[in-house]
Amino acid sequence: MKNAGITLAVLTLSLAACGSKANMPTTEQVAKAYETHLNANLIAQLGQRMEVRGWDDFTVDCTSSGPERVTCVTGGTLDLVGFQGGVQLKPEPVPVPAEFDITFAKQNDTWVPISAQKK
């Protein structure tokens, strides 16, 4: 009986380590993936792009969504700067509500964004 209890405790700790938030993408990684998604989906005009300048009010809740996959539900706001033809459109970043949740896949021990879903 004592061995069964020890085995159960070890198994529980192992499962907890696998699901640890420490093994998930960071808020900065999610913010940069968000920026990449925005830039990949902007209207095709020469020189148009967005840049994330701040994510202090950006919230991220990542959970496993399959083997080696994580979906991060976003909330709050990101501070964005828009550029047109290499010129910054506004002098200060603009807070924009998070509109996309990002899915990552683990590749070579790195989280790589693979898709974004509009809320």
Phi and psi restraints in degrees (value plus and minus 20) as a CYANA .aco file:
   2 LYS   PHI     -83.8   -43.8
   2 LYS   PSI     -61.1   -21.1
   3 ASN   PHI     -84.0   -44.0
   3 ASN   PSI     -57.5   -17.5
   4 ALA   PHI     -84.2   -44.2
   4 ALA   PSI     -59.3   -19.3
   5 GLY   PHI     -85.8   -45.8
   5 GLY   PSI     -60.5   -20.5
   6 ILE   PHI     -86.2   -46.2
   6 ILE   PSI     -63.7   -23.7
   7 THR   PHI     -81.2   -41.2
   7 THR   PSI     -63.2   -23.2
   8 LEU   PHI     -83.3   -43.3
   8 LEU   PSI     -60.9   -20.9
   9 ALA   PHI     -84.9   -44.9
   9 ALA   PSI     -62.7   -22.7
  10 VAL   PHI     -84.6   -44.6
  10 VAL   PSI     -62.7   -22.7
  11 LEU   PHI     -82.8   -42.8
  11 LEU   PSI     -62.6   -22.6
  12 THR   PHI     -82.9   -42.9
  12 THR   PSI     -64.0   -24.0
  13 LEU   PHI     -84.4   -44.4
  13 LEU   PSI     -58.7   -18.7
  14 SER   PHI     -83.9   -43.9
  14 SER   PSI     -64.6   -24.6
  15 LEU   PHI     -86.1   -46.1
  15 LEU   PSI     -58.2   -18.2
  16 ALA   PHI     -84.4   -44.4
  16 ALA   PSI     -59.0   -19.0
  17 ALA   PHI     -86.3   -46.3
  17 ALA   PSI     -57.4   -17.4
  18 CYS   PHI     -86.1   -46.1
  18 CYS   PSI     -54.4   -14.4
  19 GLY   PHI    -115.3   -75.3
  19 GLY   PSI      -7.8    32.2
  20 SER   PHI     -84.8   -44.8
  20 SER   PSI     120.1   160.1
  21 LYS   PHI     -85.8   -45.8
  21 LYS   PSI     -39.8     0.2
  22 ALA   PHI     -85.7   -45.7
  22 ALA   PSI     -42.8    -2.8
  23 ASN   PHI    -112.4   -72.4
  23 ASN   PSI      -9.0    31.0
  24 MET   PHI    -123.8   -83.8
  24 MET   PSI     144.8   184.8
  25 PRO   PHI     -80.8   -40.8
  25 PRO   PSI     127.5   167.5
  26 THR   PHI     -99.8   -59.8
  26 THR   PSI     146.3   186.3
  27 THR   PHI     -79.6   -39.6
  27 THR   PSI     -59.8   -19.8
  28 GLU   PHI     -83.8   -43.8
  28 GLU   PSI     -61.9   -21.9
  29 GLN   PHI     -81.0   -41.0
  29 GLN   PSI     -61.5   -21.5
  30 VAL   PHI     -87.1   -47.1
  30 VAL   PSI     -61.7   -21.7
  31 ALA   PHI     -81.3   -41.3
  31 ALA   PSI     -63.1   -23.1
  32 LYS   PHI     -88.7   -48.7
  32 LYS   PSI     -55.3   -15.3
  33 ALA   PHI     -85.6   -45.6
  33 ALA   PSI     -57.7   -17.7
  34 TYR   PHI     -81.1   -41.1
  34 TYR   PSI     -65.9   -25.9
  35 GLU   PHI     -79.6   -39.6
  35 GLU   PSI     -65.0   -25.0
  36 THR   PHI     -80.3   -40.3
  36 THR   PSI     -63.0   -23.0
  37 HIS   PHI     -83.2   -43.2
  37 HIS   PSI     -65.5   -25.5
  38 LEU   PHI     -78.4   -38.4
  38 LEU   PSI     -66.5   -26.5
  39 ASN   PHI     -88.1   -48.1
  39 ASN   PSI     -52.7   -12.7
  40 ALA   PHI     -92.7   -52.7
  40 ALA   PSI     -39.9     0.1
  41 ASN   PHI    -136.8   -96.8
  41 ASN   PSI      -6.8    33.2
  42 LEU   PHI     -92.3   -52.3
  42 LEU   PSI     137.8   177.8
  43 ILE   PHI     -77.6   -37.6
  43 ILE   PSI     115.3   155.3
  44 ALA   PHI     -90.3   -50.3
  44 ALA   PSI      63.2   103.2
  45 GLN   PHI    -143.0  -103.0
  45 GLN   PSI     121.3   161.3
  46 LEU   PHI     -78.5   -38.5
  46 LEU   PSI     104.6   144.6
  47 GLY   PHI      61.4   101.4
  47 GLY   PSI     -14.3    25.7
  48 GLN   PHI    -107.7   -67.7
  48 GLN   PSI     108.9   148.9
  49 ARG   PHI    -179.7  -139.7
  49 ARG   PSI     145.8   185.8
  50 MET   PHI    -141.1  -101.1
  50 MET   PSI     131.6   171.6
  51 GLU   PHI    -155.7  -115.7
  51 GLU   PSI     112.1   152.1
  52 VAL   PHI    -102.6   -62.6
  52 VAL   PSI     103.9   143.9
  53 ARG   PHI    -129.4   -89.4
  53 ARG   PSI     -34.9     5.1
  54 GLY   PHI    -181.3  -141.3
  54 GLY   PSI     127.4   167.4
  55 TRP   PHI    -161.1  -121.1
  55 TRP   PSI       8.2    48.2
  56 ASP   PHI     -83.1   -43.1
  56 ASP   PSI     -53.6   -13.6
  57 ASP   PHI    -121.5   -81.5
  57 ASP   PSI      -3.3    36.7
  58 PHE   PHI    -116.6   -76.6
  58 PHE   PSI     108.1   148.1
  59 THR   PHI    -131.7   -91.7
  59 THR   PSI     126.2   166.2
  60 VAL   PHI    -158.2  -118.2
  60 VAL   PSI     110.6   150.6
  61 ASP   PHI    -148.1  -108.1
  61 ASP   PSI      83.2   123.2
  62 CYS   PHI    -118.6   -78.6
  62 CYS   PSI     115.6   155.6
  63 THR   PHI    -157.6  -117.6
  63 THR   PSI     132.3   172.3
  64 SER   PHI     -83.8   -43.8
  64 SER   PSI     114.1   154.1
  65 SER   PHI    -145.7  -105.7
  65 SER   PSI      -1.5    38.5
  66 GLY   PHI     133.1   173.1
  66 GLY   PSI     158.5   198.5
  67 PRO   PHI     -84.0   -44.0
  67 PRO   PSI     102.3   142.3
  68 GLU   PHI      40.1    80.1
  68 GLU   PSI       7.8    47.8
  69 ARG   PHI    -150.9  -110.9
  69 ARG   PSI     126.8   166.8
  70 VAL   PHI    -159.7  -119.7
  70 VAL   PSI     115.5   155.5
  71 THR   PHI    -130.5   -90.5
  71 THR   PSI     109.0   149.0
  72 CYS   PHI    -129.7   -89.7
  72 CYS   PSI      94.5   134.5
  73 VAL   PHI    -104.3   -64.3
  73 VAL   PSI     107.2   147.2
  74 THR   PHI    -125.3   -85.3
  74 THR   PSI     138.5   178.5
  75 GLY   PHI    -176.3  -136.3
  75 GLY   PSI     158.5   198.5
  76 GLY   PHI      54.4    94.4
  76 GLY   PSI    -168.6  -128.6
  77 THR   PHI    -152.5  -112.5
  77 THR   PSI     135.5   175.5
  78 LEU   PHI    -135.2   -95.2
  78 LEU   PSI     124.4   164.4
  79 ASP   PHI    -111.7   -71.7
  79 ASP   PSI      94.0   134.0
  80 LEU   PHI    -133.4   -93.4
  80 LEU   PSI     129.2   169.2
  81 VAL   PHI    -144.1  -104.1
  81 VAL   PSI     112.0   152.0
  82 GLY   PHI    -120.1   -80.1
  82 GLY   PSI     125.9   165.9
  83 PHE   PHI    -147.4  -107.4
  83 PHE   PSI     122.5   162.5
  84 GLN   PHI    -153.4  -113.4
  84 GLN   PSI      98.5   138.5
  85 GLY   PHI      40.2    80.2
  85 GLY   PSI      11.4    51.4
  86 GLY   PHI      62.8   102.8
  86 GLY   PSI     -19.0    21.0
  87 VAL   PHI    -125.5   -85.5
  87 VAL   PSI     110.1   150.1
  88 GLN   PHI     -89.0   -49.0
  88 GLN   PSI     108.4   148.4
  89 LEU   PHI     -95.5   -55.5
  89 LEU   PSI     -56.5   -16.5
  90 LYS   PHI    -148.0  -108.0
  90 LYS   PSI     129.5   169.5
  91 PRO   PHI     -88.9   -48.9
  91 PRO   PSI     -48.7    -8.7
  92 GLU   PHI    -139.3   -99.3
  92 GLU   PSI     131.4   171.4
  93 PRO   PHI     -81.7   -41.7
  93 PRO   PSI     130.5   170.5
  94 VAL   PHI    -130.3   -90.3
  94 VAL   PSI     108.1   148.1
  95 PRO   PHI     -91.6   -51.6
  95 PRO   PSI     106.6   146.6
  96 VAL   PHI    -145.2  -105.2
  96 VAL   PSI     111.7   151.7
  97 PRO   PHI     -83.0   -43.0
  97 PRO   PSI     123.5   163.5
  98 ALA   PHI     -87.7   -47.7
  98 ALA   PSI     107.2   147.2
  99 GLU   PHI    -137.2   -97.2
  99 GLU   PSI     -26.9    13.1
 100 PHE   PHI    -149.3  -109.3
 100 PHE   PSI     122.2   162.2
 101 ASP   PHI    -120.1   -80.1
 101 ASP   PSI     121.5   161.5
 102 ILE   PHI    -132.9   -92.9
 102 ILE   PSI     115.5   155.5
 103 THR   PHI    -127.8   -87.8
 103 THR   PSI     114.2   154.2
 104 PHE   PHI    -137.0   -97.0
 104 PHE   PSI     133.5   173.5
 105 ALA   PHI    -143.1  -103.1
 105 ALA   PSI     124.7   164.7
 106 LYS   PHI    -104.7   -64.7
 106 LYS   PSI     100.5   140.5
 107 GLN   PHI    -153.9  -113.9
 107 GLN   PSI     100.4   140.4
 108 ASN   PHI      33.4    73.4
 108 ASN   PSI      26.2    66.2
 109 ASP   PHI      41.5    81.5
 109 ASP   PSI       3.3    43.3
 110 THR   PHI    -149.4  -109.4
 110 THR   PSI     121.2   161.2
 111 TRP   PHI    -101.8   -61.8
 111 TRP   PSI     103.5   143.5
 112 VAL   PHI    -138.2   -98.2
 112 VAL   PSI     106.2   146.2
 113 PRO   PHI     -87.9   -47.9
 113 PRO   PSI     113.4   153.4
 114 ILE   PHI    -138.7   -98.7
 114 ILE   PSI     -40.7    -0.7
 115 SER   PHI    -182.4  -142.4
 115 SER   PSI     142.6   182.6
 116 ALA   PHI    -155.0  -115.0
 116 ALA   PSI     120.0   160.0
 117 GLN   PHI    -140.5  -100.5
 117 GLN   PSI     103.6   143.6
 118 LYS   PHI     -88.4   -48.4
 118 LYS   PSI     119.8   159.8
